[in-house]
Amino acid sequence: ETLSDGDLVCLDISKASNGDKMSYIKKLKTDAGETAVAIGVADQAATSVGDQVRVVIKGFKAGANIATGAAVGERFVGTSTAGRGDVLVNSSTLPALGYVVTTASANAADVIIIKQV
């Protein structure tokens, strides 16, 4: 799976080996259990399966994949669009992944990521 710099990511718990489940990532996609557990935002692109990728798990990340229109100060979560975040709505059962710090334009915003437990 290719990843773009700024994609929201999760651990790849579909891997057979328990050790691999903690070593590989995929694009976050909240409509499937195996891709719904967010860990952070990719800090570089990956073009091949197995590429090493830096992931921001807490703190600032410029240019995260956040749906256009998300406003400064809004909390964000993953969505059913692979790798994309959007504003947390009150009815959501997902934990916030972070806060938007620049208004999202062209599906990109600067964010502050909250470390997930």
PyMOL commands that set and color helices and strands:
alter all, ss='L'
color gray80, all
select helices_A, chain A and resi 18-21+33-35
alter helices_A, ss='H'
color red, helices_A
select strands_A, chain A and resi 8-11+25-27+38-42+55-56+59-64+75-78+85-87+98-100+109-113
alter strands_A, ss='S'
color yellow, strands_A
deselect
rebuild
show_as cartoon
